[in-house]
Amino acid sequence: MSLYRLFIRPLLIQFDPETIHRFTFTCFKFFQKFKIIRSLVSAQFKVKDSSLERELFGLKFPNPVGLAAGLDKNAEAFDFLGSMGFGFIEIGTLTPKGQAGNPKPRLFRFVNDKALVNRMGFNNEGVEDAVNRLRKKRTKIIIGGNIGKNKNTPNEEATSDYLTCFDALFPYVDYFVVNVSSPNTPNLRELQGKEPLKKLLNEIMELNRSKEKTKPVLLKIAPDVNNSQLDDIIEIVQETKIDGIVATNTTISREGLSDPESIIKHVGAGGLSGQPLREKSTQVIRYIHEKSEGRIPIIGVGGILTKEDALEKLAAGASLVQIYTGFIYEGPALVKSINKELVRKGS
């Protein structure tokens, strides 16, 4: 059992989740200034082996395990997080203007089920603040930029917000993820409808093609879509010629939580992540992979708490995986565990 699980996690869960998140990131931001600290952390957690390398979307990933969007929203600690063994880090979700997000409390733990519920609401400092930090990047870690719209932007004007973020981040990130699937911004998931989604992605790709060299664009989808909706998404991905899908975001379902119904209702609305999402996310990945005959690259995310969970996603058709809640509950040892298992199996 890791030091993190034995001593650090039991201490951290005594505090409010969002408060401890800010404290942790304050530490990360301080540590990442020092190359010697990053090197020591890297020596502890990074697994280097040529069998782990993946080439996807024209990018060469040192290993297939990434950090999902939502943790480093403001691009504050990507260099330090990269030293923990990740093959890539996804920042955001970023919006054109900074916004406070939803009222607190808005982040809740379900420790028995290794799950979280959040209704953060795209809280971030705005894309320009993130750009200023990305300009000071110290390492070669691959960065994905997850982009969304401001809460007060009506859906009919949402495309403008996505294009603003895309343009601002373009010189500083390696790939983009279009987030239309968060359950915590009012009406956002309506953009997953066939016509709005096609329009949005076509305009993003038009801007992408106007650049000297295009960058990969992926779509992040919800797990709460039926097969008919997935068929539409597959068709749109192929028609708009974006590069892939991130499957999946958090779920509005509370299936799989073992706490009393009264506690679940008290927590209220928000997206559920962690162990209860694992099977649902894997089913979406498998459906997309089989229906598209493997032609759509997939980043699998949702309920990865063990090395076996990661291998399940890869076996279902994901080319890369991301962790978020698993990182919070298991620490960076989870990244090392997955990569070591992939090396053992010859990837």
N, C-alpha and C positions, 0 to 999 in steps of 0.2 A: 504494500500500500504506500502511495506517495506521501511525501511530507505535506504537500498541499492538502490532501484529503484527511490526513491525521490531525494536523494542527491549524492550518490556515483557514480552511473552509468552515470548521466549527466556530471559529472566532468571527469570521465575516458575517455568517448568517444570524448573528446576534443583533445586527444593525439593520436599519432601513435599507432596502436594496439600492435605491437611487443615491442615497447618501454615501454608501460604501463604494458605489461605482465612481462617484466623483473623487473620493479619496484615493481610490486605486489609480485612477487616471492622473491625478496629481503626482503620484509616485512614478508612474510610467513616464510621464513627461520629463521628470527630473532625471531619471535613470538613462533615458535615451540620449541625453547630451554627451554621455561618456562612452567612448568606443570600447574601453576596457570592460565596462559593465556589460555592454551588448555582446562582447566576445565571450565573456564568462557564461552568460545565459545561453548563448548559441552553442557553446561547447557541451552544455548540459542537456539541451533538448533537440538540437538539430541532427537529423539523420541524413547523411550524405551517401548516396549510392546512385549510379547511373540508371539502375532499373526503375527508380522512382520518377525519372524525368518524363514529362508529358509535353507533346507539341499539339497545341490546339489554338484555333483562331489566328494562326501565324505567330503565336507566342510560345516561348519555351519555359515551362513551369518546372522548377527544380524538384517539386513533389506535388502530388495531387490534393493535398489537404490545405484548405484556405480558411480564413476567418470571415464569417458572414457579415453583411452590413448590419448596423444597429449598435455595435459595440464602440467602434471608433467613428462616431457620427461626424465629428468636426475635423477629422484628419489631424488628430493631436499626437498620436503615439504609434503611428504605423511602423516607424523604424524599430522601436523597441519590441513591438508585437511580432515583427518579422524575425527577430532574433530568437523567438520561442519555437522555431521550427516550422512555421507555416510556409507553404509554397507561394502564397499570395494573400493579400489583405484587401478587403472591400470596405471602402469608407462610405459614409452617408447613412441614411438617405439625406441628400442635400437639396435645398430649395433656393430659389433666387434670393429671397430676402430671409434674414434670420427670423425665427419665430419661437415663442416660448413653449409651444406644444399645449397639451391638455392639462387641466388642473391636477395638482398632486393630491393624494397619492395616486400613482399611475403605473407602478411596477410592483408585482407581487410574486412571492415564491410559494410553490407547492412542493416542499422538500421531499415528502414521502414518495412523490411521483417523479422527482427530478424534472420539474416543470416550472415555467414562468408564465405569467400573464402580464402583458404590457398594453397600455393605451397611451403611449408617449405622444403620438400625434406629430411625427416629423419635427420634434424639437431639435433645432440646430442653429448655428450662428450665421448661416448664409454661405452661399457658394464662394464669395470673394474672400472671406476669412479662411476658408479651407484652402483656396488657391495660394494664399500668402504662406501657409504652412507647407504646402506641397513644394513650393519653390525652394524650401530649405532641406529637402530630402537628402539624407546622409548615406543611404544604402541603395542596393539594386533590387529591393523587394518589388515584386509586381503589384501594382495598385489598380483596383477596380473602382470606378466611380458610380455609385448608386444615386440616381436622380429622381426627383419627384416634383410635385407642385405645392405652392403655398396653400394653406387651408382656406384663405379668403378668395382664392382665384376660382371663379366658376369653371365648371368642366369645359364649357365651350371655348374658354380662353386658356385651357391647360397646356396646349401645345407650346404656346409662347414660353411658359415657365420651363418646360423640358428643354427647349432649344437654347434658352439663356444659360442653363446649367451646363448643357453639352458644350456650348461654345467656350464658356469660361474654363471648364476643366480639360478641354481637349489637349492642350500641350503637356498636361501634367499627369494624366492617368493612362493606363495601358489598355483598358477596356471599359465599356459602359454597361450598366444595368438599368433598364427602364422599369421603375417600380409603379405599377398600377394596381397592386394587390394588397397593400396594407389595409387592415380593417379599421384603422384609427383616424383616418382623415375622411370627413363626411363625403359621401358619394364617390370616393376615389375608385372603388371597384367597378363602378359603372363604366369606366374607361376600358374595362376588359371586354365590353360588348364588341361585336364583330366590326361594325362600321367605325365607331370612335377609335378602336385600337388600330385598325388599318390606316386610318388617317394620321394618327399620331406617329406610328412607326415609319410611314412613308415620308413624312416631313423630316423626321430625324435622319433617315437615311439619305434624303436629298441634301441636307446640310453636311452630313458625313462625306458624301461623294464630292462636295465642293472643296474639300480640303486637299492638300497636296498628296496626302496618303491617308486612306481611311483607317478607322480603328474599329475593333469588334464591338458589336452592339448585341446585348442579350435582353430578354424579357423575363422579369420575375413574376411568377403566377401564383395564385392562391391554391391551397389544397381543396378548397370548398367549391370546386367546379365539377360538373358532371361530364360524362364522356362526350356528349354532344358539344358542349362548350370547348372541351379539349380538342375535338375535331376541328372546330373553327380556329382555335389558336394555332394548331399545326398548319392549317391551310394558310393562315395569315403570315406565320413565320416564313413559310416557303415562298409565299407571294412577294413579301416585302424584302426578302433576301437578307434578313438579319441573321446573326451568326449562331444563335442558340437560345436556350431557355434555362433559367434558374428555377428549380422546382424543389421546394416550395416555400412560400411565405408562411406566416402563422395562420392558425385556424380560429374561426369563431366558435367552433364546437367545444364542448367541455367533456366529451367522451374520453374515458380513460383516467379521469381524476378520481382518487379514492377518498378525498376529504368529504365531510358531510355536506349535503346540499345547501345547508344554511351558510356555510363558509364560502362556498363557491358563488352563491347569489350575492353575498356581502361584497365580494371582490368586484363583481359586476362585469361590465363590458371590457373588451380588449382581445388581443390576439394571444392564443395559447401556443407555446413552443416547448420543446423538450420531449421526453420519452413518450408521452401519449400521442405525439404527432408522427412517430416513426413509421408506423405501418401505412398510414394514409399518404404520407409523402412518397414512400417507396412505390405504392400502387400507381400514383400519378407518373412517376419516373418510368415505371415499366410500361404503362399504357402509351406514353409518348414515344418511347424507344421502339416498341413493337409496331405501333401504328405508322410511324415514319420510316420503318425499316432501317432504323439506326442512322438516318441521314441528318438528324438534328442533334448537335452536341448538347449535352445536359450537364449542368452543375447541380448535384444533388445535395439538398440541405433539409433538415427536419428530423429531430430526434436522434441524432448521432451522439450516443453517450459511451460507446465502447468501440473497440476495433472491429468487432463483429458487425455492429450497426453500419460502419463505414463500408465494409466489404459487401454488405447486403445492397447498399445503394449502388456500388460499382457493378455488382452482378446484375442488378435490375436495368442497367443501361447508362448510368452516369459515367462521364469521363473524368470529372473532378468532383470533390465533395467539399462542403463547408461546415464548420461547427460554430455554434454561438452559445446556446444554453449548456451544451456539453462542456464547453470551455469554462463556464462559470462554476459548474458543479465538479468538474474533474481536473481543471487546471491544465497547464501546458503538457503535462505528462500524457494526456490523451493524444495530442498531436504526435508525440514520439512513439506511443504505443501503436498507432495506426500505421505510421511509416515503417516501423520495425517489422510489423506483421506483413506488410506488402513486400518488403525485402525478403523476408523468410519464405514467402510464397512465390518469389520471383516476379512480383507485381502482375 
